[in-house]
């Protein structure tokens, strides 16, 4: 069900489809409101504004459901989580404003002009979704949330969270549980990293791609390089160097080893 709500059968989220219609209908409703204030009383415009708002609010509720599915898919340690949460809160606030507005309008549908209070609520609603839209753009285009997840060619990696200070060796998994070419995701002392086995050795590097924060532990390992599943940037797993763009900034790397059958990693003191 979650995959359906995110619309992966379409190749991109259903949320991106639903979100455009309420914005257009709400703006159209506000335009009709303004016309009623500067023209002769016209009940048809009042009713038209009401139903445009009603339609926009109904579709916005669908967008909220699909948006919640997308939001829940953003990891808590991802750069996009905070702006996405604010985006969601503002959207829900806007929907609440429009629900109140609809209740007030329903009681005065036989009028010839939309009351100023209801127009003010519409202005607040459009202002809120404008701010929310800007945040949504940051989440997608700057932070990379919801972009190209269908490109992932591997299974989701195991994930572990371990305490550990700088300079300490920390066990993050069993060496035998990680097959050649497989990855695991670990958080050690606040550092989120991908750990991969290649050529019988283990390597650790920062989890998020330096281009748009794609999860490298979900990437494809080929010839000692990890490929970001979102935009196909490639990095050398030994050095963290970019070997193929669009990324331009190298990855942080961490010490990794196998000792007594356990995979261990260490974060440098100045990391």
Secondary structure, 3 states (H helix, E strand, C coil): CHHHHCCCCCCCCHHHHHHHHHHHHHHHHHHHHHHHHCCCCCHHHHHHHHHHHHHHHHHHHHHHHHHHHHHHCCCCCCCHHHHHHHHHHHHHHHHHHHHHHHHHHHCCCCCCCCCHHHHHHHHHHHHHHHHHHHHHHHHHHHCCCCCCHHHCCCCCCEEEEECCCCCCEEEEEEHHHCCCCCEEEEEECCEEEEEEEECCEEEEEECECCCCCCEHHHCEEECCEEECCCCCCEEECCCCCEEECCCCCCCCEEEEEEECCEEEEECCCCC
